[in-house]
């Protein structure tokens, strides 16, 4: 699909490789975002 938009296969493969390498960082960011969302929800329920 990306190649239809002029994006080379090598670029797609590089992006996939990098995404795999930083997967742990994405998981950590998701955990932080979830925790912060829960804090906001808790603050609304206290009113």
C-alpha positions, 0 to 999 in steps of 0.5 A, a space after each residue: 500500500 505505501 509503495 503506491 504513495 511513493 514510499 520505498 520498501 526499504 523505508 517501510 522495513 526501516 520503520 518497522 525495525 525501529 518500531 520493534 526496537 522501541 516497543 518497550 518505550 511505547 508500552 511504558 508511555 501507555 502505562 503512564 497515560 493509563 495511570 494519568 487517566 485513572 487519576 483524572 477519573 478519580 478526581 471527578 468521582 470525589 466531587 
